[in-house]
């Protein structure tokens, strides 16, 4: 999925188990509007 010129994997549904690694993530609402952008060293635990 391309967001503002950056390529992201997904979208993923709520409850999807993710590999625990460093990541930048984007949370979208049901209309694909950006709700939050963040970074974590442990995306599998964070989300």
N, C-alpha and C positions, 0 to 999 in steps of 0.2 A: 504494500500500500504506500503510495507516495503522498507525503504530507509536507507542504511548503518546500518542495524540492528535495526532501530527504526520504530515503526508502526505508520502510519499516516492515517487519514480518507481521502477519496477522491480517485481519483482526481475529482475536481469540474470544471465545465465549466465556462468561463468568463460570468459574469452576475448573477451567482448563489448568492442568498441572504444567508448570514451566520449569525448564532446567535452571538450576540455581547458579547463576553467573552474573557478571557485571552487565548492565544494560541501561539504555535510555528508553523510557516508555512514554506512550501517549494514551491517555484515557479519553474516549469519545462518548458522546451521548447517542441516543437512538437515531438522531439525524446527522451523525458524523461530525458534529461540532466539537471542537477541542474543549475538554473540561479541565484537564491537567496534563502537565508534562513534567517528568522527573527523571532522576537517575538513581541507581542503586547498585551496590556491589553484590546483591543477593536477590535477584528478581524472583526466584522461586519461592523465597520466604516473604518478600515484600508484597507481592500481589496475590 
